[in-house]
Amino acid sequence: MAKQCTLAQAATFKGIGLHSGGEATVTVRPAPVNSGLAVSAKGQTAVIAPGMCEGSRACNAIRLGPDVEVMTLEHLLSALWGMGVDNAVIEVDGPEAPGFDGSALEYAQALKAVGIVEQDADRQVFIPKEAISVGTDDAGVTAYPSKDGKFRVTYILDYPQSARARGTVSMEVNPESFFSDVAPARTFVMKELVEPMQKAGLGRGATPQNTLVVDGDAIVDNEFRVADECVRHKILDLVGDLSILNRRLGVHIVANKSGHALNIELAKALKSHITKVENPNGVIDFAEITRILPHRYPFLLIDRVLELEQKKRIVAVKNLTFNEEFFQGHFPGQPIMPGVLQIEALAQAGAIMMLGELAGQGKLAVLMTADDVKWRRQVIPGDCLHLHAEFIKMKRNIGIVRVWATVDDDITTEATIKFAIIDSNPAF
């Protein structure tokens, strides 16, 4: 089994951001085993996870806090993951990472130069139990289990306006193939999209030298390094986008015209699958829930927590039987779970997410307001109610989260709720 790896020493990068056009400095430092890839900016530090990432046509964005977001780390993340670095801290001074020539080559060369060293811990490779797929009407990406535990990518690119931006590349991605066949591939854009992108405030640091401008079958003021450079850059982006899982994967990724948004959607689907496989009984059981929350029967409305990224997101579950007390008196001939109790269950899930390290330290999360409440379908005996909450912002001791409940993936209730974090009264 391969060992985890980090850098032998720190590496610093300075340059212009492709989208902001501003000066950017990034320092990548070694990190201990099992710490993963973390990002630090403006006093906020967090281990990268899918729940804190969003993708667009142009780049990905990583949100470290309510007011701290870093853009365009995917080329650096791709270099780290592709070159075999498992544990590192990425310190960012600026709105995004330097763009350099639009590829990951300068990052990969620097990582190789400072040295990548093995650590005293085995690298765990996750192989999915089944194919995991996400997609739209005209694009999709699927992770198929790999029996040998290797990471392979097949990427199909098809821009109808240019033969230079069409083709298929299939390869195993490892440090050697990444350095030679993926890292040098530069980012590209169709000529007709340049003006709309700039009007949207993006590409301020882009030039024909660091962003290939594809004009039909020609390239504006530049030349391809290899004939299928556009396809290879899509693989570069895909590797960077999937690195946010902070897990090595034994998969064969088959991507058809996918971009950052779809890649990150796949990362989120894989994260959910990994959590379910590795925690079949949930990440927080009933006993731990009763330690965090003061509620008890019949008002404790969570059976277990399936997924949790503290102060980011949570998925909890409530299994409903006919024996629930509220079914006995709420339309007893045709029992329905009261909508207000669905909001209460969602608030309890949000409280677990919000309390974090304050749980068990004399703190309570008390519901203050519920806004934009909508009840969309009935919840009845036999339903398994999934309770979702996502962090929006926190100011002092007041937190806001978006919540929604589902049964069989159908939304039953949704709202925006506000909490106050208060001291509990030991006398009660």
C-alpha positions as CSV (number, residue, x, y, z in Angstrom):
1,M,0.0,0.0,0.0
2,A,1.3,3.5,-1.0
3,K,2.2,6.0,1.7
4,Q,0.7,9.4,2.2
5,C,2.9,12.2,0.9
6,T,3.6,15.9,1.6
7,L,6.2,18.5,0.5
8,A,9.8,18.4,1.7
9,Q,9.6,22.1,2.2
10,A,7.4,25.1,1.4
11,A,6.9,26.4,-2.2
12,T,5.8,30.0,-2.9
13,F,4.2,31.2,-6.1
14,K,3.6,34.8,-7.2
15,G,1.8,36.0,-10.3
16,I,-1.4,37.5,-11.8
17,G,-4.8,35.9,-11.3
18,L,-6.5,34.9,-14.6
19,H,-9.9,36.3,-13.6
20,S,-9.2,39.1,-11.1
21,G,-6.2,40.4,-12.9
22,G,-4.7,41.2,-9.5
23,E,-1.4,40.2,-7.9
24,A,-1.6,36.9,-6.1
25,T,0.8,35.0,-3.8
26,V,0.3,31.4,-2.7
27,T,2.6,29.5,-0.4
28,V,2.1,25.7,-0.1
29,R,3.5,24.2,3.2
30,P,4.0,20.7,4.4
31,A,1.3,19.2,6.6
32,P,1.1,16.2,8.9
33,V,-0.5,12.8,8.0
34,N,-4.2,12.6,7.7
35,S,-4.6,16.4,7.6
36,G,-5.5,16.6,3.9
37,L,-5.4,19.7,1.7
38,A,-6.3,22.8,3.6
39,V,-6.7,26.4,2.4
40,S,-5.9,29.5,4.5
41,A,-6.9,33.1,3.6
42,K,-7.8,36.2,5.5
43,G,-7.4,34.5,8.9
44,Q,-9.7,31.6,8.0
45,T,-8.3,28.1,7.5
46,A,-10.3,25.0,6.5
47,V,-9.7,21.5,5.1
48,I,-11.1,21.5,1.6
49,A,-14.4,19.6,1.3
50,P,-17.1,19.5,-1.5
51,G,-19.6,21.3,0.7
52,M,-17.5,24.5,0.6
53,C,-16.9,24.5,-3.2
54,E,-18.9,25.9,-6.1
55,G,-18.2,25.6,-9.8
56,S,-19.0,27.8,-12.8
57,R,-18.1,27.8,-16.4
58,A,-14.9,29.7,-15.7
59,C,-13.5,28.4,-12.5
60,N,-14.2,26.9,-9.1
61,A,-14.6,28.9,-5.8
62,I,-13.8,27.7,-2.3
63,R,-15.6,29.5,0.6
64,L,-13.8,29.5,3.9
65,G,-16.3,31.6,5.8
66,P,-19.2,34.0,5.2
67,D,-17.0,36.7,3.8
68,V,-13.9,34.7,2.6
69,E,-13.8,33.1,-0.8
70,V,-10.8,32.1,-2.9
71,M,-11.2,31.5,-6.7
72,T,-9.3,29.5,-9.3
73,L,-7.3,27.1,-7.1
74,E,-8.1,24.2,-9.4
75,H,-4.8,24.3,-11.3
76,L,-2.7,24.3,-8.1
77,L,-5.0,21.6,-6.6
78,S,-4.7,19.6,-9.7
79,A,-0.9,19.8,-9.5
80,L,-0.9,18.7,-5.8
81,W,-3.3,15.8,-6.3
82,G,-1.8,14.8,-9.7
83,M,1.8,14.8,-8.3
84,G,0.8,12.7,-5.3
85,V,0.6,15.3,-2.5
86,D,-2.0,14.2,0.1
87,N,-1.3,16.7,3.0
88,A,-0.5,20.4,2.6
89,V,-1.6,23.9,3.7
90,I,-2.3,26.4,0.9
91,E,-1.9,29.9,2.1
92,V,-3.5,32.4,-0.3
93,D,-2.8,36.2,-0.3
94,G,-5.1,37.6,-2.9
95,P,-8.5,36.7,-4.5
96,E,-7.2,33.7,-6.4
97,A,-4.1,31.7,-7.3
98,P,-1.6,32.9,-9.9
99,G,-2.6,31.8,-13.4
100,F,0.9,31.7,-15.0
101,D,0.6,30.3,-18.5
102,G,-2.9,28.9,-18.0
103,S,-1.6,25.4,-17.2
104,A,-0.5,23.6,-14.1
105,L,3.1,23.1,-15.4
106,E,4.8,25.8,-13.2
107,Y,3.1,24.4,-10.1
108,A,4.1,20.8,-11.0
109,Q,7.7,21.8,-11.7
110,A,8.0,23.7,-8.4
111,L,6.5,20.8,-6.4
112,K,8.9,18.4,-8.0
113,A,11.8,20.8,-7.3
114,V,11.1,21.3,-3.6
115,G,10.5,17.5,-3.2
116,I,7.6,15.3,-2.4
117,V,8.2,13.0,0.5
118,E,6.5,9.9,1.9
119,Q,5.0,10.0,5.4
120,D,4.5,7.4,8.1
121,A,0.9,6.6,7.2
122,D,-0.8,4.5,4.5
123,R,-2.8,6.1,1.8
124,Q,-6.4,4.9,1.8
125,V,-7.9,4.5,-1.7
126,F,-11.7,4.5,-1.9
127,I,-13.3,2.3,-4.5
128,P,-17.1,3.1,-4.9
129,K,-19.5,0.2,-4.5
130,E,-21.4,1.3,-7.6
131,A,-21.2,3.7,-10.5
132,I,-21.8,7.3,-9.4
133,S,-23.2,9.6,-12.1
134,V,-24.4,13.2,-12.5
135,G,-25.4,15.1,-15.6
136,T,-27.5,17.5,-17.5
137,D,-29.3,17.2,-20.8
138,D,-26.1,17.4,-22.9
139,A,-23.3,16.7,-20.5
140,G,-22.4,14.1,-17.9
141,V,-19.7,12.6,-15.8
142,T,-19.6,9.1,-14.1
143,A,-17.2,7.5,-11.7
144,Y,-17.0,3.7,-12.3
145,P,-15.4,1.4,-9.7
146,S,-11.8,0.4,-10.5
147,K,-10.9,-3.1,-9.6
148,D,-7.2,-2.4,-9.4
149,G,-7.6,0.8,-7.4
150,K,-6.1,3.0,-10.1
151,F,-7.4,6.4,-11.2
152,R,-8.3,6.7,-14.9
153,V,-10.0,9.3,-16.9
154,T,-11.7,9.2,-20.2
155,Y,-12.7,12.7,-21.4
156,I,-14.9,13.4,-24.4
157,L,-14.8,17.1,-25.6
158,D,-17.1,18.3,-28.3
159,Y,-17.3,22.0,-29.1
160,P,-19.2,22.1,-32.5
161,Q,-17.6,25.4,-33.5
162,S,-14.1,24.1,-33.6
163,A,-12.4,20.8,-34.6
164,R,-9.5,21.9,-32.4
165,A,-11.8,21.6,-29.4
166,R,-13.1,18.2,-30.1
167,G,-11.7,14.8,-29.3
168,T,-11.3,12.0,-26.7
169,V,-8.4,11.2,-24.4
170,S,-8.3,8.2,-22.1
171,M,-5.4,7.7,-19.7
172,E,-4.3,6.6,-16.2
173,V,-3.5,9.6,-14.1
174,N,-0.4,9.1,-11.9
175,P,2.5,11.5,-11.0
176,E,4.4,10.6,-14.1
177,S,1.6,10.9,-16.6
178,F,0.2,14.0,-14.9
179,F,3.6,15.8,-15.2
180,S,4.2,14.9,-18.8
181,D,0.7,14.7,-20.4
182,V,-1.7,16.8,-18.2
183,A,0.2,19.6,-16.4
184,P,1.4,21.4,-19.6
185,A,-2.2,21.7,-21.1
186,R,-3.4,25.3,-21.0
187,T,-6.9,26.7,-20.4
188,F,-8.9,27.8,-23.4
189,V,-11.9,29.8,-24.4
190,M,-14.0,30.1,-27.6
191,K,-13.5,33.5,-29.2
192,E,-17.2,34.3,-29.1
193,L,-17.2,33.8,-25.3
194,V,-14.4,36.3,-24.5
195,E,-16.5,39.4,-24.5
196,P,-19.4,38.0,-22.4
197,M,-16.9,36.6,-19.9
198,Q,-15.1,40.0,-19.6
199,K,-18.4,41.8,-19.2
200,A,-19.2,39.4,-16.3
201,G,-16.0,40.6,-14.6
202,L,-13.9,37.5,-15.4
203,G,-10.8,37.1,-17.4
204,R,-9.2,40.4,-16.4
205,G,-5.8,38.8,-16.3
206,A,-6.3,36.6,-19.3
207,T,-4.3,37.1,-22.5
208,P,-3.8,35.0,-25.7
209,Q,-0.5,33.8,-24.1
210,N,-2.1,32.4,-20.9
211,T,-5.5,31.5,-22.3
212,L,-5.9,29.8,-25.7
213,V,-8.5,31.7,-27.7
214,V,-10.0,29.3,-30.2
215,D,-11.3,31.0,-33.3
216,G,-12.8,28.3,-35.5
217,D,-9.9,26.0,-36.4
218,A,-7.3,28.6,-35.5
219,I,-5.7,29.9,-32.3
220,V,-5.4,33.6,-31.8
221,D,-1.7,34.7,-31.4
222,N,-0.5,31.3,-30.1
223,E,0.1,27.6,-30.9
224,F,-1.0,24.3,-29.4
225,R,1.6,22.4,-27.5
226,V,-0.1,19.2,-28.5
227,A,-3.0,18.6,-30.9
228,D,-5.5,17.6,-28.1
229,E,-4.4,20.2,-25.6
230,C,-8.0,21.4,-25.0
231,V,-9.1,17.8,-24.0
232,R,-6.1,17.4,-21.8
233,H,-6.8,20.7,-20.0
234,K,-10.3,19.4,-19.3
235,I,-8.7,16.4,-17.6
236,L,-6.5,18.9,-15.6
237,D,-9.5,20.8,-14.4
238,L,-11.3,17.5,-13.6
239,V,-8.4,16.3,-11.4
240,G,-8.3,19.6,-9.6
241,D,-12.1,19.7,-9.0
242,L,-12.1,16.1,-7.6
243,S,-9.2,16.9,-5.3
244,I,-11.7,18.6,-3.0
245,L,-12.8,15.2,-1.9
246,N,-9.4,14.9,-0.1
247,R,-9.5,11.2,-0.8
248,R,-7.6,9.0,-3.3
249,L,-10.1,7.3,-5.6
250,G,-10.0,3.9,-7.4
251,V,-12.2,4.9,-10.2
252,H,-12.5,5.3,-14.0
253,I,-14.0,8.7,-14.6
254,V,-15.9,9.0,-17.9
255,A,-16.7,12.6,-18.6
256,N,-18.7,13.9,-21.5
257,K,-18.4,17.7,-21.9
258,S,-18.3,18.2,-18.2
259,G,-17.0,21.5,-16.6
260,H,-16.3,22.8,-13.1
261,A,-19.9,22.8,-12.0
262,L,-20.6,19.3,-13.0
263,N,-17.3,18.0,-11.7
264,I,-18.0,19.5,-8.3
265,E,-21.5,18.0,-8.4
266,L,-19.8,14.6,-8.9
267,A,-17.4,15.3,-6.0
268,K,-20.4,16.0,-3.8
269,A,-22.2,12.8,-4.9
270,L,-19.0,10.8,-4.3
271,K,-18.7,12.4,-0.8
272,S,-22.2,11.3,0.0
273,H,-21.5,7.8,-1.2
274,I,-18.3,7.6,0.7
275,T,-20.0,8.7,3.9
276,K,-22.8,6.2,3.6
277,V,-20.4,3.3,2.8
278,E,-18.0,4.2,5.7
279,N,-20.7,5.1,8.2
280,P,-23.6,2.8,7.5
281,N,-25.2,3.8,10.9
282,G,-24.6,7.5,10.4
283,V,-21.8,9.8,11.6
284,I,-23.6,10.7,14.8
285,D,-25.8,8.1,16.6
286,F,-28.7,8.6,18.8
287,A,-26.7,8.6,22.0
288,E,-24.4,11.4,20.7
289,I,-27.5,13.4,19.5
290,T,-28.8,13.4,23.1
291,R,-25.5,14.7,24.3
292,I,-25.6,17.6,21.8
293,L,-29.3,18.5,22.0
294,P,-31.4,19.0,25.2
295,H,-34.6,17.7,23.6
296,R,-36.1,14.4,24.7
297,Y,-39.1,12.3,23.7
298,P,-41.5,13.2,22.3
299,F,-39.8,16.3,21.0
300,L,-36.5,14.9,20.0
301,L,-37.1,14.6,16.2
302,I,-33.8,13.2,14.9
303,D,-32.8,9.5,14.9
304,R,-29.3,9.9,13.5
305,V,-27.0,12.1,11.5
306,L,-25.9,10.7,8.1
307,E,-23.5,13.4,6.9
308,L,-21.9,16.4,8.7
309,E,-19.5,19.1,7.8
310,Q,-19.4,21.3,10.9
311,K,-20.8,24.8,10.3
312,K,-21.1,23.9,6.6
313,R,-23.9,21.3,6.0
314,I,-25.7,18.4,7.6
315,V,-28.1,15.6,6.6
316,A,-30.0,13.9,9.4
317,V,-32.9,11.4,9.4
318,K,-36.2,10.9,11.2
319,N,-38.0,7.5,10.7
320,L,-41.7,8.0,11.1
321,T,-44.0,5.2,12.4
322,F,-47.7,5.3,13.2
323,N,-46.8,5.2,16.9
324,E,-45.5,8.9,16.9
325,E,-47.7,10.8,19.4
326,F,-48.6,13.6,16.9
327,F,-50.1,11.1,14.5
328,Q,-52.6,10.1,17.2
329,G,-54.3,13.5,17.2
330,H,-53.3,15.2,13.9
331,F,-55.9,14.0,11.4
332,P,-56.1,10.6,13.1
333,G,-58.1,9.1,10.3
334,Q,-55.5,10.1,7.8
335,P,-52.4,10.9,9.9
336,I,-50.1,13.7,8.7
337,M,-47.0,15.0,10.4
338,P,-47.6,18.7,11.4
339,G,-45.7,21.1,9.3
340,V,-44.5,23.0,12.4
341,L,-42.9,19.8,13.7
342,Q,-41.0,19.4,10.4
343,I,-39.6,22.9,10.9
344,E,-38.7,21.9,14.5
345,A,-36.9,18.7,13.2
346,L,-35.0,20.9,10.7
347,A,-34.1,23.3,13.4
348,Q,-32.7,20.5,15.5
349,A,-30.6,19.4,12.6
350,G,-29.4,22.9,12.0
351,A,-28.6,23.2,15.7
352,I,-26.3,20.2,15.6
353,M,-24.5,21.7,12.6
354,M,-24.2,25.2,14.2
355,L,-23.1,24.2,17.7
356,G,-19.9,22.3,16.6
357,E,-17.3,22.4,19.3
358,L,-19.7,24.3,21.6
359,A,-21.8,21.1,22.0
360,G,-21.6,19.9,25.6
361,Q,-20.1,23.2,26.8
362,G,-23.2,24.8,28.1
363,K,-24.4,26.3,24.8
364,L,-27.8,26.0,23.2
365,A,-28.9,26.9,19.6
366,V,-32.4,28.5,20.0
367,L,-34.7,29.0,17.1
368,M,-35.4,32.7,16.5
369,T,-37.2,33.1,13.2
370,A,-38.4,30.9,10.3
371,D,-38.7,32.8,7.0
372,D,-39.8,31.8,3.4
373,V,-41.5,28.7,4.8
374,K,-43.1,26.4,2.3
375,W,-44.8,23.0,2.8
376,R,-44.9,21.1,-0.4
377,R,-46.2,17.6,0.3
378,Q,-47.6,15.5,3.2
379,V,-45.4,13.4,5.5
380,I,-47.2,10.3,6.7
381,P,-46.4,7.1,8.7
382,G,-43.8,5.0,7.1
383,D,-41.9,7.9,5.6
384,C,-38.2,8.4,6.1
385,L,-37.7,12.1,6.5
386,H,-34.3,13.4,5.5
387,L,-33.4,16.7,7.1
388,H,-30.9,19.0,5.3
389,A,-29.3,22.2,6.5
390,E,-26.7,24.4,4.9
391,F,-24.8,27.3,6.6
392,I,-25.4,30.8,5.2
393,K,-23.7,33.1,7.7
394,M,-22.8,33.7,11.3
395,K,-22.5,37.1,13.0
396,R,-21.6,37.2,16.6
397,N,-24.0,34.7,18.2
398,I,-26.6,34.8,15.5
399,G,-26.5,32.2,12.7
400,I,-28.6,31.7,9.6
401,V,-29.1,28.4,7.7
402,R,-31.1,27.2,4.8
403,V,-33.1,24.1,5.6
404,W,-35.2,21.6,3.6
405,A,-36.8,18.2,4.3
406,T,-37.2,15.4,1.8
407,V,-39.0,12.1,1.4
408,D,-37.7,9.9,-1.5
409,D,-35.9,13.0,-2.8
410,D,-39.1,15.1,-3.0
411,I,-39.0,18.3,-0.9
412,T,-41.7,18.3,1.8
413,T,-40.7,21.5,3.6
414,E,-38.2,24.3,3.1
415,A,-37.3,27.5,5.0
416,T,-34.6,29.9,6.1
417,I,-34.1,29.9,9.8
418,K,-32.2,32.0,12.3
419,F,-30.6,30.7,15.5
420,A,-29.2,32.4,18.6
421,I,-26.4,30.6,20.4
422,I,-27.0,31.2,24.1
423,D,-25.8,29.9,27.4
424,S,-27.9,27.1,28.9
425,N,-29.3,27.6,32.4
426,P,-28.1,24.7,34.6
427,A,-31.0,25.3,36.9
428,F,-33.4,23.9,34.3
